[in-house]
């Protein structure tokens, strides 16, 4: 046994030798499950560990239309009652896009970026707000071909479409192809409505709003250094999540904002990127809105929402600009005009691309679609540029920064009318348009500011342009991302002491995916739960599915039926039912039973294995034929005294030795625990003394498995567990090869599958003696 010595070795004095204690085997957790599938959010390519529902919701989000996996996860937590936890792999088609927001510096051009915030990972959860203008090449009542080849499948699902020449009509988009074909709701009459108009154009406006579901950010002055640093608060779906009170734009500072945000291990909401290359002065700090006052009354501040930059290094031209009539529909954008002659230039919007040719002294009403003269693009501000005294020349560049407010989006925020001279005086915001901010009646903003002063707005702003990555998923994505034996993220559980983990792909009944799942479980000494499709409602079909399609395995289990109806908690009407896989409910109940018995030696079935959320099952009121299902190894979901329960303790085994589900789980659990708890003996001295240490550790672990747990059985411990580490299985040649062998033979606990009662009438000679 290893020891430490303190004090003199060769000199005089007192020496102390510290004996190293025995090496205990640490018991693994019970009840963990591992799922791969579509989640609302969460890191892609990472192993997500969520021991509680609260952790799951923070990292992975909530219930979504595209997947039943979140439902199954919530079912797991509801039934597990604090036992176990979930290991998750978010599966995507690779097309997901993070919602984004640009942070703008307080001073300089209105649209001077200093950095970006993005949602922590891709998906609409971070904010889906988006706009797009297209020109149709063909159409029907329910389809429109746009020719746009840059979209991903269903990127515009849930959007709305309008045509400026079809008044008072809005069409819901239910999907799109990657070739740019939009599908409208089935009751749409787009072509009919288009034909009813006089000379209508082919332009269409696509738009999506966040509808309150987004990541929002609030920018304020820093708490400790309000004149040089800034604070950032993060909200998800309007609920406050966290605040960074003191951030610096300077990369050399210990409070550098990118480092503090991106290195925060509790941050699952945002990632930051620095785009600033200039000097780090106070004005670089970002703000939700910072700009100049155009006019002010006691209750209404009108802002200057555009600026104009001239880059004419040779000619030193000096034109001027005037906006036309702007509206709440127009969006923030940078319009760059590259001159092709002294008074003509090509305009490009950073949001809408090429928007046409600008001619000085002629009002520019941005054309729609791909350059048609009419109608105007309602999202781009009109303007007129007038030549100055000094003319421009070709290649000179003009830039219009247009930065309006989103109408009504500032309500509830704070307005500092003169942030420079009265930096602590603010008014609550009761209303706003694209260029005005209204304070409550009785406000006295004229006492604080005047035109040309600089105002600041503090309000939570939402991110936009998030895209899900769910629509182009194929079986290969689930297999490669979840169940590839060599590259799965679940391989990262090694040396985490989770014991046996029960895997599944909830909601995915594909043969290829399920075969890959059980192959993974087999390779890793775990378990995989098959799932029969909800349409499998007969015993013959269930048995054929196992024997002829999915295949049998000692590491596979399946319940029939695999789906059940539960109350739809998301429904607006009372009593609506939702058909869901039982995987989460079963795994959760199994976790609770394993925790209650401190192991897998008790069959997780029977009257205590209740599935309380189940209202009815797809097989109806029929009494299932257990005489045919049980020998095959299929568990039955049956109703006993008003409750649906898990009935059956068998695997879909190929080896009769492992027909009992609880025994296969128990052995896999033991094997995983032992594999991860004996690193201490590797490179130890290979001799009988170390064999004694190994025996001691094994006895210490298995003794409580015998008594009091009854996981292994026998009149004595030596009958329940035969542990052999001696000279017979560890010879000189064995040691010379670097091996030490331990042979363990366990008498695993059995289960009562049938309680057989023999009863009869007493004869005249029977006696109670």
N, C-alpha and C positions, 0 to 999 in steps of 0.2 A: 504494500500500500504506500502511495506517495506520502511524503512528509516534508515539513519545512523546519529548518534549524536556525535558531537565533543565538547569538553569543559566541564565545570563543570556540574555535575548532582545534587549534594547536596550542593556544596560550592557556593561562590559568584563569579561572573564573567560573561563573554559572552559565550553563547552556540550557536552552529550552527547545525541546523538539515538539512541534505541533503535529499531531496525527490527523490525517485527512479522514473525514467521515465517510460513511457508506454513500454510494451513488444511488439515490432514489430514482425510480422511473416516474416521471410526472404524468399523471393521468391526462388524457386529451379531453377536449370539449365534446359534448354530446349534442347531436341534433342538427348539425350544419348541413345546408343544402346548397347546391350550385346550379345557377340557371344562366343560359345564354339566350338573348333575344332582343327585341326592340324595346327601348326605353325612351321616355320623353327627353331625357338629358343624361349626361354623365360622360366621363372621359372615355374616349375610344382607344382600344388597344391596351387598356389597363385592367388590372384586377380590382374590382370594386368590392369592398368589404363593408357590409351593413348589418350590424348586430341588432339594430332596432328599427322600428318603422320611422322614427324621427330622423335617423341617419339616412335611411333610404330616401325619404322625401327630400331631404336637403341635397343629396347628391344626384338622385335619379328622377325626381319629380313625382308626378301623379298618374292618374288613369288617363289613357289616351285612346283614340279611335283605332289607331293602327296596330294595336297589340293588346293581348290579354295578359302579358307578363306582369305588368304592374298590379292587375287585379289578383293574380296568383300570389304575388309577393305580399300584398296586404292580407290575403287569406292565411298565408303562412304565419305572419306575425300575430294575427288574431287567435290562431289555434295554438301556437307555440307557447304563449304565455310567458315570454321572457327567456325561454330556452333557446339554445343554438344561435343561429344567425344565417345570413345569406351571403354567398359569394357570387358575384355577377359579372357577366361580360356583355357590354352593350354591342349589339351587332348592327352595322349600317351597310349601305351600298357604296359608301365612299363619297357620296355627293353632298353630304351635310355641309352647311356653311354657318359660321359663327355670326350672330347678330353683332353689329358694330356701332360705335359712336365715335365721332372725331371731337377731340377737345381743342378748343381755340384759345389762343393767347388773349389776354385782356386788352392789350394795346397793339397798334399796327393795323393792317387791313382787317376788315371784319371777319374774313375767312382765313386767318393765319393759323394753320394747325401747329400745335405743339406736341401732340401725341394722340394715341387712340386707346379706347377701351373696347374690348370684345367680350362677349359672353364666354364663359370658361370653356365651353365646347359647343359644337354645332347643333343647330336645331331652331325651330320656331319659338321655343321656350324663351329665348333671349329677346325676342321681338321680331315679328314677321313683316312689319310695315314696309311696303314697297309700291312703286309706281312704274308703269311702262306704257309707252305709246307705240302702236304698231299700225301698219297698213295691211288690210286683208287682201289675199290673192284669190281666195275663193271662200264660199260660205254656204251653209244650209241653216235650217232653223236651229239646229243644236250643235253645229260644228263650225269652226272658223279656222282656216289655214292662214297662218301669219308669215311663214317662211323663216321664222327665227330659229336658228339652229344652236343657240347657246343655252337654251333652257334645259334643265333636267326634268325627268318625268315627275309630273304632278307638282312642280314648283309653284304653280298658280292655283292649285286646288284650294277652294275656299275664297278665292278672290271674286271681285265683282267687275263687270264690264259695262261700259256705256259707249254710245256713239253720239257725238255732238249734234248730228242731224236726225237722231231719233229721240225726240224730246220725252222726258218723264218716264224713261224706261231704263231699268237696270237689270242685268242678266247675271245669274250666279254661275261661276265656273266650277265644275265638279272634277276637272282634271285636265291634263295636257300631256302630249307626247314630247319626247326630246327632239322631234322634228318640227315642233312649233304648231301643232294642231291642238286647238282648244276645244274642249267638250263642255257644253252648257247644260244646265238642268233640263230634265226630260220635257218639262212643260214650256220650254222657251220657244219663241217664234221670231228668232232674230231675222232670218231672211224675209219672212212675211212682213215684219215691221219695216225692214229696210226698203222693200219694194213699195211700201205705202207712201214713202216720202218722195219729194220732187228732187231729182238729181242729188241724191245723198252721196257723201264721200265714203271712202273705205277705211277711215281712221277709227281706231278703237282705243279707249282708255282702260287699262287694267290697274286695279288698285286693291291693296290689302291694308287693313288697319290692325293694330296690335290688340285692340279690344280689351285693354287692361292686363294682358298677359305678356309681361316683358321684364327685362332687367332695366332698372332705372338708376340714375346717378345724380347726386346732389353735390354741387361744388360750393364751398364756403371758404372764408379766410381761416388760416391755421389758428388753432386755439392758443398755443404758446407764443407764436410769432405771426400775428395777423397781418403784418405789413410785408412779410417776405415769403411766407409759406401758405399752403392751402390745405383744406380738409376735404375728404371725399367720403360720402355716405352711399351705401349700396342698398337697393331695395329689389325684391323679387315679387312680381305681381302686386306691387304696392305695399308689401310688408317689409318693414325695416329688417335688414340682416346684419350689417356691421358698419363701423365707421373707422376711418383712418384719420385721426385728428390733426396730425402734423406731418405734412409731406413737402419735400423740397424738389425742385426741378433740377437741381445740381447733382450730376452723377457722382461727385466726390463726397457728397453729404451722406451721413449715416441714415438720413431720413429720405434718401432718394426714392421717389415715388414708385418707380418701376420695381426696384428691389423689394420694398416693403410689401407691395401688392403681390407680386409673382412668387415671392418666397414664403408667403403666408400659407402654411399647410392646412389651415382651417378655412381657406378661401376656395369655395367651389363655384363662385359666381362670375368673376371677371379675370381677364389677363390684360396687362398694360404694355404699351409700346411707346417709346420715346422717338419723336420725329424732329425734335428741335436741334438745330446745329449752331445757333448763335450764342451770344453771351447770356448767362443766367442771372437776369435781373428780375425785380418784382413783377414787372409787367408781363413776363412770360407765364406767370401763373394762369391756369385756366379759370373760366367762369361759365356758368350756364348761359348767361347773356351779359355782354358788356358793350356799351356803345354810347353814342352822342345823342343828346336831347335835341329834337327839332323844335318842339313847342311844349308848353306845360300850362295846365290850369290847376286848381286846387285838387281836382280828383282825376284828371286825365293827363297822362304823359304820352306824347307822340314821339316816336323814336325815328332816327335816321337809319334806315334798314338797308342802305347800299353805299358802296363807295366805288371810286373810279380811279384806275391806275393807268398811266401812260408810259410806255417804254418806247421812246423815240430818240435814241442816243445820237443819231446823225442830224436828222432834220429838226429835232427839238419841237415837234408839232405840239399844239396845245388845244385839242378839241374839248368840248364840254358835253355832258350828258344830262338828260332829264328823263325820269321814269314817266311812263304813261300811267293809266289807272291800274292800280294793283288790287288784288283780291286775296281773300283768305285761302284760296285754292293753290296759290303759287308757292313753290317750295324753294328752300335754300339751295343755291348753286353758284358756281363760278363760271361766268361766260367769258371765254377768251376769243378775241377778234384779231385775226391776223390780216393785216392790210395787204391787198393785192394791187391797190392804186391809192392815190392821194385821198379819195373819199369813198372807197369801196373795200370791204373786207369780208372774210369768211368767219362765221360765228360757230363756236363749239361749246356746248354745255357739258360740264363734268358729270352731269346726271343723265342727260338725254342725248349726248353725242352731237353730231352735226345738225345745226338748226337753221342753216340757210345763209344767205348773203345779206350783209348790212350795207345800206347806202346812206351816206350822210344827208341830213336835212329831211329824210323820209322816215316817218314812224315805222319802227320795226315791230310788227306783230308776229311773233314766232309761229311759223307754219306747223301744221300737224303732220303726223306720220313721217314718211320718208322724204319730205321736201315739198309736198303739195302746197299750193298757195293758200287754200282755205280748207278747213277752218283754222283758227289760231289754236295753238297749244295752250290750254288753260293753266298749265303748271309752270309756264315760263313768263317772267314779267316783260311787258312791252317797254320800249325805250326809244328815244330819239337822240342821235349824236349829231352835234353841230360842229363844223370845222372852226378852228380858231384862227388867229392871225397868222401863225406859222403852220403851214400845211404838213401833213404826214407824207411818208413815202412807203412804197411796198416793203414788206417784211417788218414794219413797225407793229407793235402789239399793244392792244388795249385790253384791260381786264375789268369786268364788272363783277363785284362781289355783292351778291344779293342774299341777305340773311334776315328773313322775316321771323316773327314768332308764329308758332302753331296756335291757331285760334283756340281759346279756352284752355290751353294746356298750362298756362301760368297760374290759373286760379288756385288760391291757397298758398302761393309762394310769397316771397318778400321782395319788395322793390326798394332799393336804395337810390333815390333820385339824384343825389350828388355824392358819389362814392369817394370823390377826391377830397372835398372840403367838409363834408358832413358824413363821414364814413360809418358812423354808428346809427344814423337816423334812417329808419325804414318805415314803409307802409305795407300793410297787408294787401294782397292783390285779390280783387273781387271779380274781375273780368278782364279779358284781353281779346283784341283782334290781331291781325297779322302785323300791325304797326302801332297799336295803341295799348296802353296798360291803364286800367281803371282801379283807383283806390276807393274805399268805402266813403259814403257820404260823411261830410264833416272833416275830411282830410284837408290838410293845408300844405300841399306840395310846393306852392309858389313861395312859401316862406323858406324853402330849402334850396331849390334849384332854379335855374334859368336855362334858356336855349344855349347850346354848345357845352353845357356841363356833361359829365360822364355818369351814366346810370349803371347800376348792376342789379341783376335779377338772380335770386336764389330760389330754385324750384327743381324738383326731380324731373329729369328728362329721360325718355325711353329710348332704348336702342332699336335698331331696325335691320331689315334685310337678312334675317336668319332663315335658313332653309333646312328642312329635315332630310335625312338620308335613308328613307324607308321604302320608297316606291319601286326601286329596281333590284330588290333583294332576290336572290336565288338560293337554292339549297346549298350551293357551294360556299356562299358567304357564311351560313351558319356552321358548316363543317370546318372551313378553314379558320374561322375566327373563334369558334367555340370548342370543337372536338378534334382538332388535329393533335395527334399524340405527341408530336415533337415540338409544336410551337404554341399550343394553347396557353392562354394566360393562367389557366387553372394549374399549370405546372409550377406556378410561383408559390403554391401553398406548401411546397416541400420545406421541412424543418419549421413549420408553423404549429405543429402538434394539433391538428384539427381532427385526427382520427379518421374514421370513415366518413365520406361526404356523399350525399345522395344527389345525383345530377339529374337534370331534365331540361327539355326545351319546351316550356309551356306554350300550348297553342299551335305547335308545329307537329303535324302528324305525318310528315313526309317520311317515306321509307328510308331514303338515303340519309337523312339527318339523324333519324333514330338509330339506324345501324351504326353510324359513326359515333353516336353518343355511347352506345353500349360497348363498342370496341374501345373507346377511351376509358370507360369505367373498368373494363377487363384489364387493360394495360396498366392501370394505376391502382388496381385493387380497391375499387370504390363500387358504387352502385348507380344504375341508371333506371329511371322510371319511364317505361314505354307509355304512350298515350294513344288509345284508339280514337279515331275521329268520332265526332258526335253522331254521325250517321250509322255507326256500327252499333246496332241495337238488338242483335240476336246472338245467342251463345255460339251457334255454328260459325257466324262471321267472326266473332272474337277469337275463337280457337284457331280458325284458318289464318287469321291475321298473324297470330304468334307463330304457328307451326310452318306456314307456307310463305309468309312475306317478311316479317320482321326477323324471325329466327330466335332460337332459344339460347340462353346463356345463364350460367350460375350468377352472373352479376346484373341480371335484368329482372325487373318486377313489373306487373301491370295490374290495374284494377279495372273491373268492368261493372257498369259503364265508366268511362274515363271523364265524362262531362256531367254536369248537374245544373239545375236552375236555382239561382239565388235572387234575392231582392236586389234590384238595380238601384244602388244608392245615388247614382248620378241622374236618375230619371226625374223629370218634372212632375209626372203623375204618380200617384200612390199605387203601390202594388205591382208595378211593372217588374217583370222578371228578366234576368240576364243569364244566358247560357255560357258557362265558364268551365275550363278544365278543373278537375279536382286535385291536380298536382299540388298546388300550394296548401290546400286544406289538409290533404293527407300528410304531406311532409311536416306541416306545423304540428298536427296532432301526434305524429310519431316522435317529433322532437320533445314535446311535452312529456310523453310517456317515458322516453329514454332518460330525461332529466329526473323524473319522479323516481325511477328505479335505479338511477345512477349507472345506467348501462343499457346495452342492447339485448340482454339475456331474457327479458320479458317480451313476448310477442306483442307488437304494437297493433293489436287487433282485438276485436271483441266488443263487449258492451261499453267499455270505457273509452274506446276509440271512436268517439262521437264526432260527427261532422255537422255542427249545429246550424251552419248557414244554409244547408241544402233544403230546398223547398220541395223539389220533385226531381226525378231523373228521367232521361230520355226513353228508358225502357218501360215507363209507365207503371201500372200497378201489377204487372206480371211478376210471378214468383220465379226468380232465376234458378236455373238448373245447376245447383252446386255440385251434384254428382258427376257432371261432365266438366265443369269449370275447375273445381278444386284439384283433381288429379293432374290437370294440365299445368297448374301452378298459377292460375289467374285468381286474384282476390275479387271478392264480390262486394258491391255496395248494396247493403240491404237495410230494410227498415225493421227496427225492433222497438216495440213499445213507444212508438211515436218518433223515434230518432233514427236517422240514417247513420250507419256505422261501417267501419272497415271490417270485413269478415274474411279472414284468410291469412295464413302465415307461410306462404310458399314462394319460392323463386321460380323462374322459368328455366329450371336447371337442365343441364345435359348430364350432370354427374349426380347420381342419387345421394351421394354423400352430402351434397349441399342443397337438398330440396327444401330445408327449413330456412325461411328468410331470416329469422332472428339469429340463427347460428352463423349464416354467411356474413351478416353484418357484424356480429360479435367477433368472429375470427378476423375479418378485415380490419376491424378497429384495433384488436390486439396487435396485428402484424404492423399496422402503420405506427402505432405507439412505440413498439419495440424498435422499429427501423429508425425512428427519429430520436431515441433516447439513449443510444449506446455509442455515440461518438466518443465519449470519454475513454472507452477501452481501446479505440484505434490508436496504434503506436505505443500501447502499454507493453510492459514486459510480458512475453508469452510464456507463462510457466504456471504450475499448479496454484501458486498464490493468487494470480490474477483470475484463474478459473474459479476459485473460492469467492472472489469479489463479484464475479458475474452471477454465480449461483445466489449469493446473498441479495443482489438487486432484484433478480427474478422472483425469488421467494417473497421478498418484501412487496412486490407488485401484485402477485397472484394470490397471496394469502387472503386479503380482504375480498377478492373475487369469489373465494370459496365460502367464507363466512365473514360478514353476515349477508353478502349480496346474493349468494346461491347462483352465481353466474356459471360456476363450474361445480360439479357435484361429486360426492364420494363420502364414505363414512369417515375417512381421514383426509387430510390435505394431500398426503402422498398418493392416495387413490384418485383424487380430483386432478392433480397436476404432477406429472412425472417430469422432473427437470434433470437433465443429465449433461454435465460438463466435467468430464474426467479424463483419465489417461486412455480409456478405451476409445473414445471418439476424438481424442487429441493426442496423437502419437508424435514421436520425434519428427517424422517426415511431415506430418501436418503442420507442426510449428515451423519447420524449415521452409515450408511454402508460404508462411505468413498468415496461416488461417488458425482461427479458434472456433470450434464448433460447439453450439449449444443445441441440444435436442429437447423439445418441449412437447409433451403429449397431454392434451386437455380433454377432460370429459365434460363437454359443453352441456349446459342446461337444456332439457327437452321442454316441449310444450304440450299441453293437453289439447288435442285437436278434436277428440271425441270422448265424451264422458258416458261410458256404457253402464247402465244400471240393469242388473239382473234381479228380477222380482217374480215371486210365485206364491202360491198358497201353501201353507204349512201342512205337512202330513201328520197323521196321528202319533207317529213316533218321534217327530222333531222335538228337539229340546233346546232351551236357551243356554244350557250349560256349555 
